[in-house]
Amino acid sequence: MPKATKAAIKAHTKYNYKSYDRLYPYVPKGYKAKIKALAAENNETLNEFITTSIRERIERLTKNPPISN
């Protein structure tokens, strides 16, 4: 796989900054490994697993469709 150029990295960073909000959740030691294992069992990345979990909880609590991606 070719290495990304500085311009490509800069463009990607700029896109992410405009398109996404960042969250920094803290979890107890060892909990991240459990979450990663569950994500892997479901063929998801850690981010996919967390965002899906949040989206599903929003749906349950508000009885409304979640914010779309």
For each residue, the residues with C-beta under 8 A, 3 or more apart:
1:
2:
3:
4: 8 9 12
5: 8 9
6: 9 10
7: 10 11
8: 4 5 11 12
9: 4 5 6 12 13
10: 6 7 13 14
11: 7 8 14 15
12: 4 8 9 15 16
13: 9 10 16 17
14: 10 11 17 18
15: 11 12 18 19
16: 12 13 19 20
17: 13 14 20
18: 14 15
19: 15 16
20: 16 17
21:
22:
23:
24:
25: 50
26:
27: 31 32 35
28: 31
29:
30: 33 34
31: 27 28 34 35
32: 27 35 36 46
33: 30 36 37
34: 30 31 37 38
35: 27 31 32 38 39 46 49 50
36: 32 33 39 40 46
37: 33 34 40 41
38: 34 35 41 42 49
39: 35 36 42 44 45 46 48 49
40: 36 37 43 44
41: 37 38
42: 38 39 49
43: 40
44: 39 40 48 49 52
45: 39 48 49
46: 32 35 36 39 49 50
47: 50 51
48: 39 44 45 51 52
49: 35 38 39 42 44 45 46 52 53
50: 25 35 46 47 53 54
51: 47 48 54 55
52: 44 48 49 55 56
53: 49 50 56 57
54: 50 51 57 58
55: 51 52 58 59 66 67
56: 52 53 59 60 66
57: 53 54 60 61
58: 54 55 61 62 64 66 67
59: 55 56 62 63 64 65 66
60: 56 57 63
61: 57 58
62: 58 59
63: 59 60
64: 58 59
65: 59 68
66: 55 56 58 59
67: 55 58
68: 65
69:
